[in-house]
Amino acid sequence: MPDTLKKQTITGVFWSGLERFSVQGVTFLVQLVLARLLTPNEYGLIGMLVVFLQIGQVFIDSGFANALIQKKECTPADFATVFYYNLLLSLAIYAILFFTAPFIASFYNQDILIPLLRLLSLTLIINALAIVQKTILVKRVDFRTQTKVSLFSAILSGIIGISLASKSFGVWALCWQQISFSFLQLFFYTLYVHWLPNSKFSKESFIKLFNFGSKLLISSLISVIYKNLYSVVIGKKFTAAELGYYTRAEQFAMFPSNNLGNIIARVAFPIFSKIQDDTPKLCTAYRRIIQYSSYIIFPLMCGLIAIAEPLITVLLTEKWLGIVPLLQILCIDWMLDHLSIINLNLLYVKGRSDWALRLEIIKKIIAIIILIATIPFGLTIMCWGRVLYSIIATIINTHYTRILINLNFFQQMIDIIPYLIGALVMAAIVYGVNLLISTSISQVIIGMLIGVIIYAIITFICYKGIRTRLICYIKNRKRE
C-alpha cells in the first residue's frame, strides 16, 4: 500500500481501536457493576427484547450506511435521502413494536415486557437521527471524533444506569441506560458534525443506494435473526434466569473477538474501497489483516477460556458461575468471527452485495438445521452447535475470496494456524499453572501475567514476519 494509505490505515486502526475498547471498556465496567446489583432474571427480560430491537435497527440502516461509504463520491442529496428515509422508517417500526408489544409479552408470558418494549423502542428513532453524521465520520476515517462521542456517551449513560440500579429500579435501570446512551450519542454527533439535510429526498439517489443497500439489508436481517434466534428459543423453552446466563456468557465471549473484528473492519472498508480496483494490493492487504487480527484475537479467546471460572467469580460473584461452561464454548465460536467479518467486507468493497446475500442464505439454512437438531439436548449442546456452524461458515466464506482475489481456504488457514497453535500452547500453560493456585483473584492475575509473557516469548521466537514488520514500523515512527 502507498505510504499515505498506510498512515491513514494505521491512524484509523489506532483511533478505531481506542474508541472501541475505551467505550467497550467503560460499558464492560458498567455492566459488571450492574450485574452485581441486578439478577440474571432481569438481564433475561432485556434479552427477550433484543431480537426485536436489532431487527428494527437493521431495517432502519437498510445497508444505506455501507452504501454511502462504498460510494466514492456522495452528493448532499445522497445524505439527505438516507436521513429522511431512516427517520420515516424508524417511526413506522416504532409504531409496529408499540402495538405488537402485548403479543410479544404473551409469547414469553411476561407482562412487564409491554412497557419495557415500548420504552426501549424509542432508541430506534434516536439512532435513525444519527446515522448520517456517523457515516460522514467513517468516510473521513475520522475515528478520533467517534471516540469522543462514544466515550462521553458511555460514561454518562453508565452513571445513569448504575444510579438507577442502586435505587432498586431493577430492569428499568438497564432500559434507561440504553435510551440515555442513544440520546447522548445523537447529541454529541450533532455537536461535532455540523450537518443538516440541505437537500430534498431524491428518488434517483434512493434507487442507486437501495440497489446496493437492499442486498445488505436482507443479508444483515438474516444474520441478526439467526444470532438472536437462540435468545428467542432459550427465552421460550427455558427460564428467564437461564437466558440471563446465556446472554451474559455471550457478552463476555464476544467482547474481545467482535470488538477487534469490528475495529479492523471499520477501518478496512473505507481503506479497501480506495484500492478496490487493484487486486494484488487488495489481496496483500486482506492477508495482512487476517494475520494481524488472528495474532491478537486467538490468544485473547484462548486465555479467556483458561481463566473463565476464576474471572467470573471475581467479577460477577458466584451467583453467575452458571455461565462458565457456556462462556468457554462460546469463546470457541467467536474465535473465528473476525474471519467472516473481514471476508464479507471484501465482498462489499467489490460491490458484490448479491454474493454476500447468497452466502448468508446458504449459511443460515445450515445454521437453523443445526439449531433445530440441538434444541432437544439442552443449552450446552446448543452452544456446541454454534461452534460447528462457525467452522462450516468459515469454510463457505472463503469460496468467493478465491474468486475475487485468488486466495483459497487453505492459503488463509496457513496464514492463521501458527497463531492458533501459539494461543493454545499459552492457554494450556495458564490452565495448568492455575491448578496449583487456590484463590480466584490470584488465578486471574497470575494467569494473565503468565499468558502475556508466554505468548510474547512464542511471538518473538516463532512469528518472524510480524516481529520484523513491528520493528520496521517502530523504527519508521522514530524517524518521523
C-alpha positions in Angstrom: 0.0 0.0 0.0 1.2 3.6 -0.6 2.7 5.4 2.4 -0.3 7.8 2.7 -2.7 4.9 2.7 -0.6 3.0 5.2 -0.5 6.0 7.5 -4.3 6.5 7.1 -4.9 2.8 7.9 -2.6 2.9 11.0 -4.2 6.1 12.3 -7.7 4.7 11.6 -6.9 1.4 13.4 -5.5 3.3 16.4 -8.4 5.6 16.9 -11.0 2.9 16.0 -9.3 0.6 18.5 -9.2 3.3 21.1 -12.8 4.2 20.5 -13.9 0.6 20.6 -12.0 -0.5 23.6 -12.4 2.6 25.6 -16.2 2.6 25.1 -16.5 -1.2 25.5 -14.2 -1.0 28.5 -16.4 1.6 30.1 -19.5 -0.4 29.1 -17.9 -3.6 30.4 -17.2 -2.0 33.8 -20.7 -0.6 34.0 -22.2 -4.0 33.2 -20.0 -5.5 35.9 -21.4 -3.1 38.5 -25.0 -3.6 37.2 -24.6 -7.4 37.3 -23.7 -7.2 40.9 -26.8 -5.0 41.6 -29.2 -6.9 39.4 -30.2 -10.5 38.9 -29.9 -13.0 35.9 -33.7 -12.8 35.6 -33.6 -9.1 35.0 -31.0 -9.5 32.3 -33.1 -12.2 30.8 -36.0 -9.9 30.4 -33.9 -7.5 28.3 -32.5 -10.4 26.4 -36.1 -11.4 25.3 -36.5 -8.0 23.6 -33.1 -7.6 22.0 -34.1 -9.5 18.8 -36.9 -7.2 18.0 -34.8 -4.1 18.6 -32.0 -5.4 16.5 -34.3 -6.4 13.6 -35.8 -2.9 13.8 -32.3 -1.3 13.7 -31.3 -3.4 10.6 -34.4 -2.1 8.7 -33.6 1.5 9.6 -30.0 1.1 8.5 -31.0 -0.9 5.4 -27.4 -1.1 4.3 -27.6 2.6 3.4 -24.7 3.5 5.6 -22.4 1.0 3.9 -23.8 2.1 0.5 -22.7 5.7 1.3 -19.3 4.5 2.4 -18.8 2.3 -0.6 -19.8 5.1 -3.0 -16.7 7.1 -3.9 -18.4 10.5 -4.3 -21.6 11.2 -2.3 -23.8 14.2 -3.0 -25.8 16.2 -0.5 -28.9 14.6 -2.0 -27.5 11.1 -1.1 -27.1 12.1 2.6 -30.4 13.8 2.8 -32.2 10.9 1.2 -30.8 8.4 3.7 -31.7 10.7 6.6 -35.3 11.2 5.5 -35.8 7.5 4.7 -34.3 6.3 8.0 -36.4 8.8 10.1 -39.7 7.8 8.4 -38.9 4.1 8.6 -37.9 4.3 12.3 -41.3 6.0 13.1 -43.1 3.2 11.3 -41.2 0.4 13.1 -41.7 2.1 16.4 -45.5 2.1 15.8 -45.4 -1.6 14.9 -43.5 -2.6 18.0 -45.7 -0.4 20.2 -48.9 -2.1 19.1 -47.4 -5.7 18.9 -45.9 -5.4 22.4 -48.8 -7.2 24.1 -48.4 -10.2 21.7 -44.7 -10.4 22.4 -45.3 -10.3 26.1 -47.9 -13.0 25.8 -45.4 -15.2 23.8 -43.0 -15.1 26.8 -45.7 -14.9 29.5 -44.1 -11.8 30.9 -46.5 -8.8 31.1 -43.7 -6.4 32.1 -42.3 -6.7 28.6 -45.1 -4.5 27.2 -44.0 -1.2 28.8 -40.3 -2.3 28.5 -40.5 -2.8 24.7 -42.5 0.4 24.2 -39.9 2.5 26.0 -36.8 0.7 24.6 -38.1 1.1 21.0 -37.5 4.8 21.3 -33.8 4.1 20.7 -34.6 3.2 17.1 -35.9 6.7 16.4 -33.0 8.3 18.2 -30.4 6.1 16.4 -32.0 6.9 13.0 -31.4 10.6 13.5 -27.6 10.0 14.0 -26.8 7.5 11.2 -25.8 10.1 8.5 -23.5 12.0 10.9 -21.8 8.8 11.9 -21.4 7.7 8.3 -19.8 11.0 7.4 -17.1 10.4 10.1 -16.5 6.9 8.8 -16.0 8.1 5.2 -13.4 10.6 6.5 -11.7 7.8 8.5 -12.2 10.2 11.5 -12.4 7.7 14.3 -11.0 10.3 16.7 -14.2 12.2 16.8 -16.2 8.9 17.1 -14.1 8.0 20.1 -15.1 11.2 21.9 -18.7 10.8 21.1 -19.0 7.2 22.1 -16.8 7.5 25.2 -18.7 10.5 26.6 -22.0 8.8 25.9 -20.9 5.5 27.5 -19.6 7.2 30.7 -22.7 9.4 31.2 -25.2 6.7 30.4 -23.3 4.3 32.6 -23.6 6.7 35.6 -27.4 7.0 34.9 -27.8 3.2 34.8 -25.8 2.5 37.9 -27.6 5.3 39.9 -31.0 3.8 39.0 -29.9 0.3 39.8 -28.6 1.3 43.2 -32.0 2.8 43.9 -33.7 -0.5 43.2 -35.1 0.4 39.7 -34.3 -3.2 38.6 -34.7 -3.9 34.9 -35.7 -0.3 34.3 -32.1 0.7 35.1 -30.9 -1.3 32.1 -33.7 0.2 30.0 -32.9 3.9 30.8 -29.2 3.3 30.4 -29.7 2.2 26.8 -32.0 5.1 26.0 -29.7 7.7 27.5 -26.7 6.2 25.6 -28.6 6.6 22.2 -29.7 10.1 23.1 -26.2 11.2 24.2 -24.7 9.8 21.0 -27.2 11.8 18.9 -26.4 15.0 21.0 -22.6 14.7 20.6 -22.7 13.7 16.9 -24.8 16.8 16.2 -22.4 18.9 18.2 -19.2 17.6 16.4 -20.6 17.0 12.9 -22.2 20.2 11.6 -24.5 18.5 9.2 -28.2 19.2 8.4 -30.2 17.9 5.5 -29.9 20.7 3.0 -31.5 18.9 0.1 -34.8 17.2 -0.7 -35.4 13.5 -0.8 -34.0 12.2 -4.2 -35.7 9.3 -5.9 -32.7 8.9 -8.1 -30.3 8.7 -5.1 -32.6 6.3 -3.3 -32.7 3.9 -6.2 -28.9 3.9 -6.6 -28.2 3.4 -2.9 -31.0 0.9 -2.5 -29.7 -1.3 -5.3 -26.5 -1.8 -3.2 -28.0 -1.5 0.3 -31.1 -3.6 -0.2 -29.0 -6.8 -0.5 -27.1 -5.8 2.6 -30.4 -5.3 4.3 -31.6 -8.8 3.6 -28.1 -10.2 4.4 -27.9 -8.3 7.7 -31.5 -9.2 8.6 -30.8 -12.9 8.1 -27.7 -12.6 10.2 -29.4 -10.7 13.1 -32.4 -13.0 13.2 -30.0 -16.0 13.4 -27.9 -14.5 16.1 -31.0 -13.7 18.2 -32.9 -16.9 17.4 -31.0 -18.6 20.2 -32.3 -16.0 22.7 -35.8 -16.4 21.5 -35.7 -20.2 21.8 -34.0 -20.1 25.2 -36.4 -17.5 26.5 -39.3 -19.6 25.4 -38.1 -23.1 26.3 -36.0 -22.3 29.4 -36.3 -19.8 32.3 -35.5 -16.1 32.2 -32.5 -16.8 34.5 -31.1 -19.3 32.1 -31.5 -16.8 29.3 -29.7 -14.3 31.6 -26.8 -16.7 31.9 -26.6 -17.2 28.2 -26.7 -13.5 27.3 -24.0 -12.7 29.8 -21.8 -15.5 28.5 -22.4 -14.2 25.0 -21.4 -10.7 26.0 -18.2 -11.9 27.7 -17.3 -14.2 24.8 -17.9 -11.6 22.0 -16.1 -8.8 23.8 -12.6 -9.4 22.5 -13.3 -11.0 19.2 -16.2 -8.9 18.0 -14.7 -5.6 19.1 -11.3 -6.3 17.5 -13.0 -7.7 14.3 -15.2 -4.6 14.0 -12.2 -2.3 14.7 -10.4 -3.8 11.8 -13.5 -4.0 9.5 -14.5 -0.3 10.2 -11.1 0.8 9.0 -10.6 -1.8 6.3 -13.9 -1.0 4.5 -13.2 2.7 3.6 -9.5 1.9 3.0 -10.1 -1.2 0.8 -12.7 0.9 -1.1 -9.8 3.1 -2.3 -7.8 0.2 -3.7 -10.8 -1.9 -4.8 -9.6 -2.0 -8.4 -6.0 -3.1 -7.6 -6.5 -6.9 -6.9 -2.9 -7.7 -5.9 -2.8 -4.8 -3.4 -6.2 -5.8 -2.1 -5.1 -9.4 -1.6 -1.9 -8.4 0.2 -3.9 -6.0 2.5 -6.5 -8.7 3.2 -4.0 -11.3 4.2 -2.1 -8.9 6.5 -5.4 -8.0 8.2 -6.4 -11.6 8.9 -2.9 -12.3 10.2 -2.8 -9.3 12.5 -6.3 -9.8 13.8 -5.7 -13.6 14.4 -2.4 -12.8 16.1 -4.3 -10.7 18.7 -7.7 -12.4 18.9 -6.6 -16.1 19.2 -4.6 -15.6 22.4 -7.3 -13.4 24.0 -10.0 -16.0 23.4 -7.9 -19.0 24.4 -6.8 -17.1 27.5 -10.4 -16.3 28.4 -11.2 -20.0 28.2 -8.3 -20.8 30.5 -9.3 -18.3 33.3 -13.1 -18.3 32.8 -14.1 -19.7 36.2 -11.9 -17.5 38.5 -12.6 -14.5 36.3 -16.4 -14.8 36.6 -16.1 -15.5 40.4 -14.1 -12.3 40.8 -16.0 -10.0 38.5 -19.6 -11.2 38.9 -19.6 -13.2 42.1 -20.5 -16.9 42.5 -24.2 -16.3 41.7 -23.1 -16.1 38.0 -20.9 -19.2 37.9 -23.6 -20.9 35.7 -22.3 -19.0 32.7 -18.8 -20.5 32.9 -19.3 -23.6 30.7 -21.4 -21.6 28.2 -18.7 -18.9 28.1 -15.9 -21.4 27.3 -17.9 -23.0 24.5 -18.9 -19.6 23.0 -15.3 -18.4 23.1 -14.5 -21.1 20.5 -17.5 -20.0 18.4 -16.4 -16.3 18.5 -12.8 -17.1 17.8 -13.5 -17.3 14.1 -15.9 -14.4 13.8 -13.3 -11.9 12.6 -12.6 -14.0 9.5 -16.3 -13.8 8.5 -16.4 -10.0 9.2 -13.3 -9.3 7.1 -14.4 -11.7 4.3 -17.8 -10.0 4.0 -16.1 -6.6 3.9 -14.2 -7.8 0.9 -17.4 -8.6 -0.9 -18.9 -5.2 -0.1 -15.8 -3.4 -1.3 -16.0 -5.2 -4.6 -19.7 -4.2 -4.8 -20.9 -7.8 -4.6 -23.6 -7.5 -2.0 -25.5 -10.0 -4.1 -22.9 -12.6 -3.3 -22.9 -11.6 0.4 -26.7 -12.2 0.4 -26.3 -15.6 -1.3 -23.7 -16.6 1.3 -25.9 -15.6 4.2 -28.9 -17.5 2.9 -26.8 -20.7 2.5 -25.1 -20.4 5.8 -28.2 -19.6 7.8 -30.1 -22.6 6.3 -27.3 -24.8 7.7 -27.4 -22.9 11.0 -31.1 -23.3 11.5 -30.8 -27.0 10.8 -28.1 -27.3 13.4 -30.1 -25.3 15.9 -33.2 -27.4 15.5 -31.2 -30.6 15.8 -29.5 -29.5 19.1 -32.6 -28.0 20.9 -33.7 -31.3 22.5 -30.2 -31.9 24.0 -30.2 -28.7 26.2 -28.4 -25.4 26.3 -24.8 -26.7 26.4 -25.2 -28.8 23.2 -27.0 -25.8 21.6 -23.8 -23.8 22.2 -21.6 -26.6 20.7 -23.9 -26.4 17.7 -22.9 -22.8 17.3 -19.2 -23.9 17.2 -20.0 -26.4 14.5 -21.8 -23.7 12.4 -18.9 -21.3 12.9 -16.4 -23.8 11.4 -18.7 -24.5 8.5 -19.3 -20.8 7.8 -15.6 -20.0 7.8 -15.1 -22.7 5.1 -18.0 -21.4 3.0 -16.9 -17.8 3.3 -13.7 -18.4 1.5 -15.4 -19.6 -1.7 -15.7 -16.0 -3.1 -12.4 -14.9 -1.7 -10.8 -17.4 -4.1 -12.8 -15.9 -7.0 -12.2 -12.2 -6.1 -8.6 -12.2 -5.0 -7.4 -15.7 -5.8 -7.0 -16.6 -2.1 -8.4 -20.0 -1.1 -9.3 -21.6 2.2 -6.1 -23.5 2.7 -4.0 -20.4 2.0 -5.9 -18.5 4.6 -5.5 -21.3 7.1 -1.8 -21.3 6.5 -1.8 -17.6 7.4 -3.6 -18.0 10.7 -2.9 -21.6 12.1 0.5 -20.6 13.6 -1.2 -18.0 15.8 -3.9 -20.5 16.9 -1.2 -23.1 17.9 0.7 -20.5 19.8 -2.5 -19.4 21.6 -3.4 -23.0 22.5 0.0 -23.6 24.0 -0.2 -20.4 26.0 -3.7 -21.3 27.3 -2.7 -24.8 28.3 0.2 -23.5 30.3 -2.0 -20.9 32.0 -4.7 -23.5 32.9 -2.0 -25.9 34.3 -0.5 -23.2 36.5 -3.9 -22.2 37.8 -4.5 -25.7 39.1 -1.7 -25.0 41.6 -3.2 -21.8 42.9 -6.0 -21.7 45.4 -7.6 -18.2 45.3 -9.6 -16.9 42.4 -8.1 -13.4 42.3 -4.6 -14.9 42.3 -5.6 -17.3 39.4 -6.8 -14.3 37.4 -3.8 -12.0 38.0 -1.1 -14.7 37.7 -2.9 -16.4 34.8 -3.0 -13.1 32.8 0.7 -12.3 33.6 1.9 -15.7 32.6 -0.3 -15.7 29.5 1.2 -12.4 28.3 4.8 -13.5 29.0 4.4 -16.9 27.3 2.7 -15.5 24.2 5.3 -12.8 24.0 8.1 -15.4 24.0 6.3 -17.5 21.4 5.8 -14.4 19.2 9.5 -13.5 19.5 10.7 -17.0 18.6 8.2 -18.2 16.1 6.5 -15.2 14.3 9.4 -13.7 12.4 7.2 -11.9 9.9 5.2 -10.0 12.4 8.3 -9.3 14.5 10.1 -7.8 11.5 7.1 -5.6 10.5 6.7 -4.3 14.0 10.4 -3.5 14.3 10.3 -1.6 11.0 7.2 0.3 12.0 8.8 1.3 15.3 11.9 2.5 13.5 9.9 4.5 11.0 7.9 6.2 13.8 11.1 7.2 15.5 12.4 8.8 12.3 9.2 10.8 11.9 
